[in-house]
Amino acid sequence: MATPDDVEAPVSELPEVTEGARYGNRTWLVGGKAFAWERPWLAVAPAKLAERFAARPGRP
C-alpha cells in the first residue's frame, strides 16, 4: 500500500495542485476540488474485520 509520502512527490508535480487539509487529513486539490487525500488507519482491529467478513458468506 502506498504511503502519503509515496503519493506526495508525483501529485505535487501536477499542474495547479495545492495541498491543504480537510477533516484534519492532508488533502491535494485542483481548483478547490479534492482528488487525493490521506486516509487514517481504521480504529477496528484486523481480527474484528475478519470476523465481520466471515459473517457475510458469498461476499468478498
Backbone as XML, in Angstrom:
<?xml version="1.0"?>
<chain id="A" units="angstrom">
  <residue number="1" name="MET">
    <atom name="N" x="0.840" y="-1.156" z="0.000"/>
    <atom name="CA" x="0.000" y="0.000" z="0.000"/>
    <atom name="C" x="0.901" y="1.239" z="0.000"/>
  </residue>
  <residue number="2" name="ALA">
    <atom name="N" x="0.522" y="2.211" z="-0.785"/>
    <atom name="CA" x="1.289" y="3.449" z="-0.873"/>
    <atom name="C" x="1.109" y="4.279" z="0.397"/>
  </residue>
  <residue number="3" name="THR">
    <atom name="N" x="2.167" y="4.952" z="0.777"/>
    <atom name="CA" x="2.097" y="5.853" z="1.927"/>
    <atom name="C" x="1.818" y="7.265" z="1.407"/>
  </residue>
  <residue number="4" name="PRO">
    <atom name="N" x="1.383" y="8.173" z="2.282"/>
    <atom name="CA" x="1.179" y="9.555" z="1.833"/>
    <atom name="C" x="2.455" y="10.160" z="1.247"/>
  </residue>
  <residue number="5" name="ASP">
    <atom name="N" x="3.606" y="9.791" z="1.777"/>
    <atom name="CA" x="4.866" y="10.314" z="1.229"/>
    <atom name="C" x="5.132" y="9.784" z="-0.174"/>
  </residue>
  <residue number="6" name="ASP">
    <atom name="N" x="4.716" y="8.546" z="-0.468"/>
    <atom name="CA" x="4.861" y="7.993" z="-1.816"/>
    <atom name="C" x="4.011" y="8.775" z="-2.814"/>
  </residue>
  <residue number="7" name="VAL">
    <atom name="N" x="2.876" y="9.241" z="-2.372"/>
    <atom name="CA" x="1.934" y="9.949" z="-3.242"/>
    <atom name="C" x="2.326" y="11.411" z="-3.413"/>
  </residue>
  <residue number="8" name="GLU">
    <atom name="N" x="2.908" y="11.986" z="-2.383"/>
    <atom name="CA" x="3.183" y="13.424" z="-2.371"/>
    <atom name="C" x="4.040" y="13.893" z="-3.548"/>
  </residue>
  <residue number="9" name="ALA">
    <atom name="N" x="5.132" y="13.222" z="-3.836"/>
    <atom name="CA" x="6.047" y="13.684" z="-4.887"/>
    <atom name="C" x="5.381" y="13.770" z="-6.258"/>
  </residue>
  <residue number="10" name="PRO">
    <atom name="N" x="4.795" y="12.689" z="-6.775"/>
    <atom name="CA" x="4.202" y="12.809" z="-8.122"/>
    <atom name="C" x="2.972" y="13.714" z="-8.157"/>
  </residue>
  <residue number="11" name="VAL">
    <atom name="N" x="2.184" y="13.712" z="-7.104"/>
    <atom name="CA" x="0.977" y="14.533" z="-7.081"/>
    <atom name="C" x="1.334" y="16.014" z="-7.034"/>
  </residue>
  <residue number="12" name="SER">
    <atom name="N" x="2.347" y="16.364" z="-6.266"/>
    <atom name="CA" x="2.754" y="17.770" z="-6.133"/>
    <atom name="C" x="3.296" y="18.343" z="-7.433"/>
  </residue>
  <residue number="13" name="GLU">
    <atom name="N" x="3.774" y="17.489" z="-8.338"/>
    <atom name="CA" x="4.312" y="17.948" z="-9.613"/>
    <atom name="C" x="3.232" y="18.228" z="-10.655"/>
  </residue>
  <residue number="14" name="LEU">
    <atom name="N" x="2.009" y="17.804" z="-10.396"/>
    <atom name="CA" x="0.923" y="18.057" z="-11.346"/>
    <atom name="C" x="0.598" y="19.549" z="-11.369"/>
  </residue>
  <residue number="15" name="PRO">
    <atom name="N" x="0.151" y="20.063" z="-12.532"/>
    <atom name="CA" x="-0.133" y="21.497" z="-12.614"/>
    <atom name="C" x="-1.323" y="21.896" z="-11.738"/>
  </residue>
  <residue number="16" name="GLU">
    <atom name="N" x="-1.214" y="23.064" z="-11.122"/>
    <atom name="CA" x="-2.282" y="23.682" z="-10.336"/>
    <atom name="C" x="-2.695" y="22.899" z="-9.087"/>
  </residue>
  <residue number="17" name="VAL">
    <atom name="N" x="-1.840" y="22.029" z="-8.606"/>
    <atom name="CA" x="-2.152" y="21.260" z="-7.399"/>
    <atom name="C" x="-1.756" y="22.061" z="-6.170"/>
  </residue>
  <residue number="18" name="THR">
    <atom name="N" x="-2.653" y="22.090" z="-5.203"/>
    <atom name="CA" x="-2.346" y="22.685" z="-3.906"/>
    <atom name="C" x="-2.559" y="21.620" z="-2.837"/>
  </residue>
  <residue number="19" name="GLU">
    <atom name="N" x="-1.885" y="21.801" z="-1.718"/>
    <atom name="CA" x="-2.039" y="20.869" z="-0.609"/>
    <atom name="C" x="-2.737" y="21.595" z="0.522"/>
  </residue>
  <residue number="20" name="GLY">
    <atom name="N" x="-3.712" y="20.948" z="1.102"/>
    <atom name="CA" x="-4.445" y="21.542" z="2.207"/>
    <atom name="C" x="-4.876" y="20.459" z="3.174"/>
  </residue>
  <residue number="21" name="ALA">
    <atom name="N" x="-5.877" y="20.765" z="3.957"/>
    <atom name="CA" x="-6.405" y="19.791" z="4.918"/>
    <atom name="C" x="-7.927" y="19.830" z="4.883"/>
  </residue>
  <residue number="22" name="ARG">
    <atom name="N" x="-8.495" y="18.674" z="4.913"/>
    <atom name="CA" x="-9.944" y="18.530" z="5.015"/>
    <atom name="C" x="-10.212" y="17.502" z="6.093"/>
  </residue>
  <residue number="23" name="TYR">
    <atom name="N" x="-11.104" y="17.835" z="6.993"/>
    <atom name="CA" x="-11.449" y="16.934" z="8.099"/>
    <atom name="C" x="-10.206" y="16.470" z="8.856"/>
  </residue>
  <residue number="24" name="GLY">
    <atom name="N" x="-9.203" y="17.348" z="8.919"/>
    <atom name="CA" x="-7.986" y="17.036" z="9.649"/>
    <atom name="C" x="-7.009" y="16.140" z="8.916"/>
  </residue>
  <residue number="25" name="ASN">
    <atom name="N" x="-7.275" y="15.821" z="7.647"/>
    <atom name="CA" x="-6.396" y="14.957" z="6.858"/>
    <atom name="C" x="-5.766" y="15.744" z="5.724"/>
  </residue>
  <residue number="26" name="ARG">
    <atom name="N" x="-4.500" y="15.429" z="5.425"/>
    <atom name="CA" x="-3.806" y="16.077" z="4.310"/>
    <atom name="C" x="-4.547" y="15.747" z="3.025"/>
  </residue>
  <residue number="27" name="THR">
    <atom name="N" x="-4.784" y="16.789" z="2.216"/>
    <atom name="CA" x="-5.591" y="16.642" z="1.003"/>
    <atom name="C" x="-4.925" y="17.408" z="-0.131"/>
  </residue>
  <residue number="28" name="TRP">
    <atom name="N" x="-4.939" y="16.832" z="-1.336"/>
    <atom name="CA" x="-4.426" y="17.505" z="-2.525"/>
    <atom name="C" x="-5.614" y="17.940" z="-3.356"/>
  </residue>
  <residue number="29" name="LEU">
    <atom name="N" x="-5.547" y="19.201" z="-3.842"/>
    <atom name="CA" x="-6.677" y="19.790" z="-4.540"/>
    <atom name="C" x="-6.258" y="20.423" z="-5.863"/>
  </residue>
  <residue number="30" name="VAL">
    <atom name="N" x="-7.208" y="20.506" z="-6.780"/>
    <atom name="CA" x="-7.049" y="21.261" z="-8.026"/>
    <atom name="C" x="-8.313" y="22.102" z="-8.148"/>
  </residue>
  <residue number="31" name="GLY">
    <atom name="N" x="-8.138" y="23.400" z="-8.241"/>
    <atom name="CA" x="-9.291" y="24.288" z="-8.358"/>
    <atom name="C" x="-10.243" y="24.179" z="-7.174"/>
  </residue>
  <residue number="32" name="GLY">
    <atom name="N" x="-9.709" y="23.903" z="-5.994"/>
    <atom name="CA" x="-10.540" y="23.790" z="-4.800"/>
    <atom name="C" x="-11.246" y="22.454" z="-4.641"/>
  </residue>
  <residue number="33" name="LYS">
    <atom name="N" x="-11.015" y="21.539" z="-5.573"/>
    <atom name="CA" x="-11.653" y="20.214" z="-5.524"/>
    <atom name="C" x="-10.625" y="19.163" z="-5.122"/>
  </residue>
  <residue number="34" name="ALA">
    <atom name="N" x="-10.966" y="18.379" z="-4.123"/>
    <atom name="CA" x="-10.060" y="17.332" z="-3.646"/>
    <atom name="C" x="-10.033" y="16.169" z="-4.635"/>
  </residue>
  <residue number="35" name="PHE">
    <atom name="N" x="-8.825" y="15.654" z="-4.899"/>
    <atom name="CA" x="-8.718" y="14.478" z="-5.755"/>
    <atom name="C" x="-7.873" y="13.379" z="-5.112"/>
  </residue>
  <residue number="36" name="ALA">
    <atom name="N" x="-7.177" y="13.700" z="-4.040"/>
    <atom name="CA" x="-6.403" y="12.691" z="-3.299"/>
    <atom name="C" x="-6.304" y="13.156" z="-1.851"/>
  </residue>
  <residue number="37" name="TRP">
    <atom name="N" x="-6.358" y="12.213" z="-0.930"/>
    <atom name="CA" x="-6.283" y="12.569" z="0.484"/>
    <atom name="C" x="-5.747" y="11.410" z="1.293"/>
  </residue>
  <residue number="38" name="GLU">
    <atom name="N" x="-5.237" y="11.760" z="2.482"/>
    <atom name="CA" x="-4.765" y="10.744" z="3.428"/>
    <atom name="C" x="-5.973" y="10.117" z="4.088"/>
  </residue>
  <residue number="39" name="ARG">
    <atom name="N" x="-5.895" y="8.834" z="4.253"/>
    <atom name="CA" x="-6.948" y="8.120" z="4.965"/>
    <atom name="C" x="-6.370" y="7.599" z="6.266"/>
  </residue>
  <residue number="40" name="PRO">
    <atom name="N" x="-6.956" y="7.978" z="7.392"/>
    <atom name="CA" x="-6.411" y="7.466" z="8.653"/>
    <atom name="C" x="-6.633" y="5.963" z="8.763"/>
  </residue>
  <residue number="41" name="TRP">
    <atom name="N" x="-5.775" y="5.322" z="9.540"/>
    <atom name="CA" x="-5.934" y="3.889" z="9.770"/>
    <atom name="C" x="-7.255" y="3.633" z="10.468"/>
  </residue>
  <residue number="42" name="LEU">
    <atom name="N" x="-7.842" y="2.496" z="10.187"/>
    <atom name="CA" x="-9.092" y="2.121" z="10.847"/>
    <atom name="C" x="-8.854" y="1.879" z="12.327"/>
  </residue>
  <residue number="43" name="ALA">
    <atom name="N" x="-9.818" y="2.256" z="13.123"/>
    <atom name="CA" x="-9.726" y="2.022" z="14.561"/>
    <atom name="C" x="-10.074" y="0.577" z="14.905"/>
  </residue>
  <residue number="44" name="VAL">
    <atom name="N" x="-10.627" y="-0.140" z="13.932"/>
    <atom name="CA" x="-11.032" y="-1.525" z="14.151"/>
    <atom name="C" x="-9.821" y="-2.443" z="13.981"/>
  </residue>
  <residue number="45" name="ALA">
    <atom name="N" x="-9.653" y="-3.345" z="14.894"/>
    <atom name="CA" x="-8.540" y="-4.302" z="14.826"/>
    <atom name="C" x="-8.749" y="-5.242" z="13.643"/>
  </residue>
  <residue number="46" name="PRO">
    <atom name="N" x="-7.668" y="-5.707" z="13.005"/>
    <atom name="CA" x="-7.794" y="-6.632" z="11.876"/>
    <atom name="C" x="-8.616" y="-7.874" z="12.210"/>
  </residue>
  <residue number="47" name="ALA">
    <atom name="N" x="-8.522" y="-8.385" z="13.427"/>
    <atom name="CA" x="-9.303" y="-9.570" z="13.806"/>
    <atom name="C" x="-10.796" y="-9.270" z="13.744"/>
  </residue>
  <residue number="48" name="LYS">
    <atom name="N" x="-11.187" y="-8.071" z="14.149"/>
    <atom name="CA" x="-12.601" y="-7.676" z="14.090"/>
    <atom name="C" x="-13.076" y="-7.603" z="12.641"/>
  </residue>
  <residue number="49" name="LEU">
    <atom name="N" x="-12.220" y="-7.074" z="11.754"/>
    <atom name="CA" x="-12.589" y="-7.007" z="10.338"/>
    <atom name="C" x="-12.778" y="-8.410" z="9.773"/>
  </residue>
  <residue number="50" name="ALA">
    <atom name="N" x="-11.881" y="-9.330" z="10.099"/>
    <atom name="CA" x="-12.001" y="-10.711" z="9.625"/>
    <atom name="C" x="-13.294" y="-11.334" z="10.127"/>
  </residue>
  <residue number="51" name="GLU">
    <atom name="N" x="-13.648" y="-11.028" z="11.342"/>
    <atom name="CA" x="-14.892" y="-11.536" z="11.934"/>
    <atom name="C" x="-16.102" y="-11.015" z="11.159"/>
  </residue>
  <residue number="52" name="ARG">
    <atom name="N" x="-16.085" y="-9.737" z="10.836"/>
    <atom name="CA" x="-17.197" y="-9.134" z="10.093"/>
    <atom name="C" x="-17.347" y="-9.755" z="8.712"/>
  </residue>
  <residue number="53" name="PHE">
    <atom name="N" x="-16.223" y="-9.965" z="8.009"/>
    <atom name="CA" x="-16.289" y="-10.533" z="6.667"/>
    <atom name="C" x="-16.688" y="-12.000" z="6.698"/>
  </residue>
  <residue number="54" name="ALA">
    <atom name="N" x="-16.297" y="-12.719" z="7.723"/>
    <atom name="CA" x="-16.670" y="-14.136" z="7.853"/>
    <atom name="C" x="-18.178" y="-14.282" z="8.038"/>
  </residue>
  <residue number="55" name="ALA">
    <atom name="N" x="-18.808" y="-13.277" z="8.608"/>
    <atom name="CA" x="-20.253" y="-13.318" z="8.844"/>
    <atom name="C" x="-21.055" y="-13.004" z="7.585"/>
  </residue>
  <residue number="56" name="ARG">
    <atom name="N" x="-20.364" y="-12.744" z="6.476"/>
    <atom name="CA" x="-21.033" y="-12.407" z="5.212"/>
    <atom name="C" x="-20.695" y="-13.452" z="4.155"/>
  </residue>
  <residue number="57" name="PRO">
    <atom name="N" x="-21.283" y="-14.649" z="4.236"/>
    <atom name="CA" x="-20.950" y="-15.684" z="3.257"/>
    <atom name="C" x="-21.306" y="-15.276" z="1.824"/>
  </residue>
  <residue number="58" name="GLY">
    <atom name="N" x="-20.446" y="-15.668" z="0.913"/>
    <atom name="CA" x="-20.680" y="-15.373" z="-0.502"/>
    <atom name="C" x="-20.312" y="-13.965" z="-0.910"/>
  </residue>
  <residue number="59" name="ARG">
    <atom name="N" x="-19.791" y="-13.194" z="-0.003"/>
    <atom name="CA" x="-19.369" y="-11.831" z="-0.315"/>
    <atom name="C" x="-17.872" y="-11.715" z="-0.108"/>
  </residue>
  <residue number="60" name="PRO">
    <atom name="N" x="-17.213" y="-10.944" z="-0.947"/>
    <atom name="CA" x="-15.760" y="-10.785" z="-0.795"/>
    <atom name="C" x="-15.380" y="-10.021" z="0.450"/>
  </residue>
</chain>
